[in-house]
Amino acid sequence: MKVLIKDVDEKLYRMLKAKASIEGISVSEAVNEAIKLWLLNKDLDRMMVIKSKEFWDAVNEGKYALFCDGNLIGGFESEEDMIKEAKKYKKCYALSKKWLTGEGELPGVF
């Protein structure tokens, strides 16, 4: 997908381009990696308030853990089932080991 990003700091872009070259990757790959890290960090900052042992057990078991409106909803075997259930609530946090290892989508807030 082609995307035009406006108002990028010129110095930061030059540094990014140089670093990507040193790493042997394209600027697009570097930007994708930066976006993933930024999203993951934002979501993990929010999820650190989840102190439910059952939530983290579900994540460790490889399930799609869902925490909505301040309550554990459960661990789901499929991403589709988890998303279907999440639509019933106002604000949900979801996490899966698969997302953290680069499989599927990134963890998110629904």
N, C-alpha and C positions, 0 to 999 in steps of 0.2 A: 504494500500500500504506500502510495506517495503522500507525504504530508509536508506542508509548508509551515515552518515555525518562525514567527516574527519576533523581533526584539530580543534575540539571543545576544548575550554579552560577547563581543568579538574576541576579547582576550580568553574567556572561558572556552569558546569554540576552538580557538587555535590550540589551547592546551589539550582539549579533548581529542582533536585531530592528531596531535603529536603522540599522545599517550596510546591512542588506538593503533597508530602505526607501529609503535614500539611493541605493542602486544600482538601485532599481526592480525588485527581484526578491522573491520570497516567501521566508519563512524556510525552507521545505522545499527550495527551490532552493539556498539558501545552505548548508544542512546537507549536501545531496547533493554540492555542490562541495567542501566541507570534507572529507567522507569520502573522496572520490576523491583529493584531494591528500594526505591522510594515508596512504592505502593506497599510492599511487604513491611517496611519499617513503620509506616503510618498505621497499618492494620495491627501490627504486633504491639505498638504503643497502646492502642485502645484495648486489645485483648488481654493485656497483662492484668487487667482488673478482674478477669474471670478467674475465680478461685475455686471453681467447681472441680473436684477430683474426677467426677464422672465425665465431665467435658474432656479433660486432658487424657483420661483413660481411653475414651472413644478415639481421640486423635492418635494415640499410641497404638491402638488396635487397627489403625488404617481406615477407620470409618470417617464419614463426613459429620463432624460434630457441629451442633447447632445450638446457639444460646440466644434467646429472643426475649425482649422486654424484661430483662433481669432474671430470667429463669432458664435452666437447662431444658431444652426440648428433647434432645436425644442424639444418638449416633445413628447415622443412616448408611446403608450399604451402597446406595447410588447417589450421585450428585443430583440427578433429576428428582428423586424422592425428597432429598433435603430441600431443594429449591421450591418444590411444590408446597412443602410444609411451611417454609419460611414466609411465603406469600400471605399466610394467615395472620401475621404479626406486623407490628409497626416498625421495630428496629431489631435487626438480627446480626449476629456475628457468626461467621462460619469458618471452620478451619479443617484442613485435611492434610495428612502427611504427604499425600500425592502432590498437593499444591506446593509444598515446601521443597520437594525434590524435583520440581520443574515439570511434573506431569499435569496435564489439564490446565485449568485456569488458576489465577492467583486467589488467595484468600480474600474475602471481601466483606463489606458491610452492605446489608440489603435494606 
